[in-house]
Amino acid sequence: MLMNLIERLSELGHTMPPLGAPAANYVHFTRDKDLLVISGQIGTPGAAAAGPVGAGLSLQAAVIEAQRAALGLLAALNAAVDGDATRVRQVLRLGVFMAAAPTFGQHGEVANGASDLIVAVLGQRGRHARAAVGVASLPVQAAVEVDALIWLQT
């Protein structure tokens, strides 16, 4: 049975964003046999301009940015599997990076914005290992960036 990511997101009250062109000299994803690597996808450009998470950008706003970045990641996944999410065997790992103040310590809560959405969309196949990392800055002043390693059906 075909699992359509766009329909599943709609059921959850989300809209899949357009994938668009990569912003620099890279591709949105690469595949080698049954492993899919998805490049970092960001939330809203400029979202961290008010200040990094914990120093201007609230925890709640950062969680929303993590969800937006995860939506971009799902758009790249959708392109990689030609719309058939049944090809996803398991999301192996998410990397969640956030522009964070040096004293910020709730990285896991921000990362849950992305993790929870991935699991809501893919169920048990969406459960993953994860890194949640605070950084000084991200491209185009994004607040959150998410990348992934996914195991596909061959």
C-alpha positions in Angstrom: 0.0 0.0 0.0 1.4 3.4 -1.0 2.0 5.7 1.9 1.7 9.3 0.6 3.7 11.8 2.7 1.7 14.8 1.5 -1.6 13.1 2.6 -0.2 12.0 5.9 1.1 15.5 6.7 -2.3 16.9 5.7 -4.0 14.5 8.2 -1.7 16.0 10.8 -2.5 19.6 9.9 0.7 20.3 8.0 1.5 21.3 4.5 4.6 20.0 2.8 6.7 22.9 1.6 8.2 23.0 -1.9 11.7 21.6 -2.0 13.2 24.3 -4.1 16.8 24.4 -5.4 19.8 23.8 -3.1 21.2 27.1 -1.8 24.8 26.3 -2.7 27.0 23.6 -4.3 25.3 20.5 -2.9 22.3 18.3 -3.5 19.3 17.7 -1.2 20.0 14.0 -0.9 22.3 11.2 -2.0 21.7 7.5 -2.1 23.9 4.5 -2.0 21.9 1.2 -2.4 19.7 1.2 0.7 21.1 4.3 2.5 19.7 7.8 2.0 21.5 10.8 3.3 19.4 14.0 3.4 21.2 17.3 3.6 20.5 19.8 6.3 17.1 21.5 5.9 16.4 24.7 7.7 13.4 26.3 9.3 12.7 29.9 8.5 15.6 32.0 7.1 16.4 34.8 9.5 14.5 33.3 12.5 17.5 33.5 14.7 18.0 37.2 13.9 16.1 38.2 17.0 18.7 36.3 19.0 19.6 32.7 19.3 17.5 30.2 21.3 17.6 31.2 24.9 18.6 34.8 24.2 15.8 36.4 22.1 14.2 33.4 20.5 11.9 31.5 22.8 12.0 27.8 23.3 8.5 27.5 21.8 9.5 29.4 18.7 12.6 27.2 18.4 10.4 24.0 18.6 8.2 25.4 15.7 11.4 26.1 13.7 12.5 22.5 14.3 9.1 21.3 13.0 9.6 23.6 9.9 13.0 22.2 9.3 11.6 18.6 9.6 8.9 19.5 7.0 11.7 20.5 4.6 13.4 17.2 5.4 10.2 15.3 4.6 10.0 17.2 1.3 13.5 16.0 0.4 12.5 12.5 1.5 9.4 12.6 -0.6 11.5 13.5 -3.7 14.0 10.8 -2.9 11.4 8.0 -2.7 9.2 9.4 -5.6 6.3 9.9 -3.2 6.2 6.4 -1.8 7.1 6.5 1.9 6.6 2.7 2.2 10.2 2.6 0.8 11.4 3.9 4.2 12.6 1.0 6.3 13.8 3.1 9.2 15.0 6.6 9.9 18.3 5.8 11.5 19.5 9.2 12.7 18.5 12.8 12.9 21.0 15.6 13.4 19.3 18.7 14.9 21.4 21.8 15.1 20.2 25.0 16.7 21.6 28.5 17.0 21.7 28.7 20.8 22.9 31.0 23.5 25.9 29.7 25.5 23.7 29.2 28.6 20.9 27.4 26.8 20.4 23.8 27.9 17.1 22.6 26.5 18.5 21.3 23.2 16.5 18.1 23.5 13.2 19.9 23.8 13.9 21.9 20.6 15.0 18.7 18.8 11.7 17.0 19.9 9.9 19.4 17.5 11.6 17.6 14.6 11.6 14.1 16.1 8.0 14.2 17.1 6.9 15.2 13.6 9.0 12.5 11.9 7.5 9.8 14.2 4.0 11.2 13.8 4.4 10.9 10.0 6.2 7.6 9.7 5.2 5.8 12.9 7.7 3.3 14.3 9.8 3.6 11.1 10.4 7.2 12.1 12.0 6.4 15.5 15.6 7.3 15.3 18.9 7.9 17.1 19.6 11.7 17.3 22.1 14.4 18.0 20.8 17.7 19.4 23.6 20.3 19.1 23.8 24.0 19.9 25.9 26.1 17.6 26.9 29.8 17.3 25.1 30.3 14.0 23.5 28.6 11.0 23.2 29.5 7.3 21.0 32.5 6.5 20.4 33.1 10.2 18.1 30.0 10.5 17.4 29.0 14.1 17.3 25.2 13.4 18.7 22.8 10.8 17.9 19.1 10.5 19.6 16.4 8.5 19.0 12.6 8.4 20.3 9.2 7.6 17.5 6.8 6.4 17.5 3.1 5.6 15.4 2.3 2.5 13.9 -0.8 1.1 16.0 -2.0 -1.8 
